[in-house]
Amino acid sequence: MEYVEIARAETPRGEIVLRERRAENGPTVLELRVNGVFVMDTRETTTERALAGAALALAEHPASVLVGGLGLGFTLHEVLADTRVERATVVELEQPVVDWMRDGTVAHGPQFLADERVTVVVADVAVALAEAAESSYDLVLLDVDNGPGYLVHDANEALYAEPFLVAARRATREVLVIWSAAEAPQLAAALEAVFGNVTATPYDVHLGERDEQYWLYSARR
């Protein structure tokens, strides 16, 4: 396996690297890493699409959707595939990630962001939701870290706790869905406390030579 660095950036929160994994007899895979921690790649996008699909299936009228975390754009892409969506706001903390998607460093990026329904906001999603008006978004989909048990940034622990979830509930009209790399009973408890309901759905995925189980946590307002 050969690894080729495509882009690198330093931010106040650390180092972001975009690299390719090139196998001799396999496809080239684009991979995003933050502070040395794997975040996502273009080989296994099941959970990103499942995050969007699970939320959209729960929503009656998902006209306005907020996606927390742009990443490589697959959650957003799935959201835009739903013709009921009239407006999709993506909140991404790191400007370099947005730049790489816009300028074609990520080859599919310009196409994903070209949809006229898309607005990209470079900000902390906690701030964006705290500043949003009540019931601003029919759906809120959060894929901003690896879940409370595998944090890329320690500060993101707050995104899975009750004070943040209260702000998220106020900004959500119908459904909130959060992705986690592992089962997170503390997140389920926090969602139950804030929303009065929670559904935890496991998803089996195959990563390279190993099987993993990811989780989606959803709550209805």
Secondary structure, DSSP 8 states (H G I E B T S, - for coil): -EEEEEEEEEETTEEEEEEEEE-TTS-EEEEEEETTEEEEESS--HHHHHHHHHHHHH-S---EEEEE--TTSHHHHHHHTSTT--EEEEEES-HHHHHHHHTTSSTTHHHHHT-TTEEEEES-HHHHHHHS-TT-EEEEEE-SSS-TTS-SSGGGGGGGSHHHHHHHHHHEEEEEEEEESS--HHHHHHHHHHHS--EEEEEEEEETTEEEEEEEEEEE-
